[in-house]
Amino acid sequence: MGGNTVLRTPSDVQTQRDDGPHSQAITEDRRPSTSLKRLGALALPIYMSALLIALVLVKPVAAQTCATEVEPNDRAAEATAVTGVTCIEGTLSGRETDHLRLAVDPALA
């Protein structure tokens, strides 16, 4: 049976590295750095915050535009204007009797 077997642990093994320009790139860990991980984790909350700010700024503009287009005695249109949905007015077949008012929620568009 035979000879002496020497077990070597990874700490005993020394690897030779070439100090050339590509040697470090080959041996580096390819996982993203912790700063990139943090940035990736913050991307969604930052995006959602920007979207929320945009909605807060846009909704009052839609409400003001809608409020100026409606008649003061039309309660339903005034309520629509206060909620911030966009009012689209028009006529069917060009007759004033076929007046149409459509409320469109910007979140559904």
C-alpha positions as CSV (number, residue, x, y, z in Angstrom):
1,M,0.0,0.0,0.0
2,G,1.9,2.7,-0.3
3,G,3.5,5.9,0.1
4,N,2.9,9.0,2.1
5,T,0.0,11.1,1.0
6,V,0.2,14.8,1.7
7,L,-3.1,16.7,2.0
8,R,-2.7,20.3,1.1
9,T,-5.2,22.9,2.2
10,P,-6.0,26.0,0.1
11,S,-4.0,28.1,2.5
12,D,-1.0,26.0,1.7
13,V,-1.3,26.3,-2.0
14,Q,0.2,29.5,-3.5
15,T,-0.8,30.5,-6.9
16,Q,1.5,32.4,-9.2
17,R,0.0,35.5,-10.6
18,D,1.3,37.4,-13.6
19,D,1.5,41.1,-12.8
20,G,0.5,41.9,-16.4
21,P,-2.4,44.3,-17.2
22,H,-5.0,41.5,-17.4
23,S,-4.1,39.4,-14.5
24,Q,-6.2,41.3,-11.9
25,A,-9.2,41.5,-14.1
26,I,-9.2,37.7,-14.4
27,T,-8.9,37.0,-10.7
28,E,-11.4,39.7,-9.6
29,D,-14.8,38.7,-8.3
30,R,-17.4,39.4,-11.0
31,R,-20.3,40.1,-8.6
32,P,-21.6,43.7,-8.5
33,S,-20.2,45.9,-5.8
34,T,-22.2,46.7,-2.7
35,S,-22.6,50.3,-3.9
36,L,-24.2,49.0,-7.1
37,K,-26.5,46.8,-5.1
38,R,-27.6,49.7,-2.9
39,L,-28.2,51.8,-6.0
40,G,-30.3,49.0,-7.5
41,A,-32.3,48.7,-4.3
42,L,-33.0,52.4,-4.3
43,A,-34.0,52.6,-8.0
44,L,-37.6,51.5,-7.5
45,P,-38.4,53.7,-4.5
46,I,-36.8,56.7,-6.3
47,Y,-38.9,56.0,-9.5
48,M,-42.1,55.6,-7.5
49,S,-41.4,58.8,-5.6
50,A,-40.9,60.7,-8.8
51,L,-44.1,59.3,-10.3
52,L,-46.0,60.3,-7.2
53,I,-44.7,63.8,-7.3
54,A,-45.6,64.1,-11.0
55,L,-49.1,62.9,-10.3
56,V,-49.5,65.4,-7.4
57,L,-48.4,68.2,-9.7
58,V,-50.4,67.2,-12.7
59,K,-53.8,66.5,-11.0
60,P,-54.5,70.1,-9.9
61,V,-53.8,71.3,-13.5
62,A,-56.3,68.8,-14.9
63,A,-58.8,69.9,-12.2
64,Q,-58.4,73.6,-13.0
65,T,-58.7,73.0,-16.8
66,C,-61.8,70.9,-16.3
67,A,-63.4,73.5,-13.9
68,T,-63.0,76.3,-16.4
69,E,-64.8,74.3,-19.1
70,V,-67.9,73.3,-17.2
71,E,-71.0,75.4,-16.5
72,P,-71.4,76.5,-12.9
73,N,-74.9,74.9,-12.5
74,D,-73.7,71.5,-13.5
75,R,-73.1,69.7,-10.2
76,A,-71.8,66.4,-11.7
77,A,-69.2,68.2,-13.8
78,E,-68.1,70.3,-10.8
79,A,-67.6,67.2,-8.7
80,T,-65.7,65.6,-11.6
81,A,-63.5,68.7,-11.7
82,V,-62.7,68.6,-8.0
83,T,-61.6,65.0,-8.2
84,G,-59.0,65.8,-10.9
85,V,-60.3,63.7,-13.7
86,T,-60.0,65.2,-17.2
87,C,-63.3,66.4,-18.8
88,I,-63.7,65.9,-22.5
89,E,-66.7,67.7,-24.0
90,G,-68.1,67.3,-27.5
91,T,-71.2,66.9,-29.5
92,L,-72.7,64.0,-31.3
93,S,-73.7,64.5,-35.0
94,G,-73.0,68.3,-34.6
95,R,-76.3,69.1,-32.8
96,E,-76.4,70.9,-29.5
97,T,-79.1,68.7,-28.1
98,D,-76.7,65.7,-28.4
99,H,-74.2,67.2,-25.9
100,L,-71.7,64.7,-24.5
101,R,-69.5,65.1,-21.5
102,L,-67.0,62.3,-20.9
103,A,-64.9,62.0,-17.7
104,V,-61.6,60.2,-18.2
105,D,-59.5,59.1,-15.3
106,P,-55.8,59.7,-16.2
107,A,-54.7,56.5,-14.4
108,L,-56.8,54.4,-16.8
109,A,-55.5,56.2,-19.9
